[in-house]
Amino acid sequence: MKINRIIVFCICLHLIASLVGCSEKGTTDNSVHNVTEGVTEEVEVIDDVTSKKVINVVASTWEPYEYEEDGEVKGIGQDVIKEAFERMGYEVKVQFVPFKRALELIELGQADVLTNVNKTAERETFATFCNVSVLTSQTNLFVLKNSRIEYSGDILAMKGYTIGINRGYTHGDIFDQAVKDEFLTVEEAEDTEHNLLKLIDKRIDILMENKLSVQALAKKLGLQNDIKFLEPEYRTANLYTMFSPKSSVIELIDEFDEKLIELREDGTLQKILDSYVN
């Protein structure tokens, strides 16, 4: 009888140990258990782009490409990506910050997408760009209306003048290297409006910026008759959308490219351009 009790006791210990082991094992996986009518259903917790329907976009004020008006997000570039993502079934949420800060947010993975960006080797070290570009940026040199400064097409010939640029912007390898080597003198400002006002106040000699952006802003501020742009243009560069590799939204790049092509081919892109440029 005593032996039988010992055997029963051992069996009970074994059963208890098995139950505890199963319980501990169940807490180590990444799953949720739903119990319905006595049946346990294991549901995997998914943390990928398919469960995310909001795209967090960062942008910097840059009329007519991206800006806010009466609390509404507007601009050529913003309208394009909004249409593309909506066709993919996603909502776009836009936060405006200074451009340099926008780059930092993409690098840190605290934002999904940054729009209207020049592609450079340095930026590709911390971000991934879409492959399709549907917008371009023409950069010109702007001076005061009565200025005698001339531009031959050689940016290095602008040595001796103070050139205003937006903080965090790139203007091509030759210009960027000349600035790094302190061959050219530049002053950075937070955005185009600050730089334009510095030009008006004669705190800089030249404003280097997107032609459409400066013209739109000058007209808005009533300064269009106080400045002029020099010819030839400095350069024309493609604009891309930048994705953070730390965001699951990066999985959408190929589909995003397809939608950009679709917008161009079905005439939607031209309608957006016409609504701002004309």
Summary of the structure (lengths in Angstrom):
residues: 278
radius of gyration: 28.3
end to end distance: 100.9
largest distance: 115.0
contacts: 789
relative contact order: 0.16
helix: 41%
strand: 29%
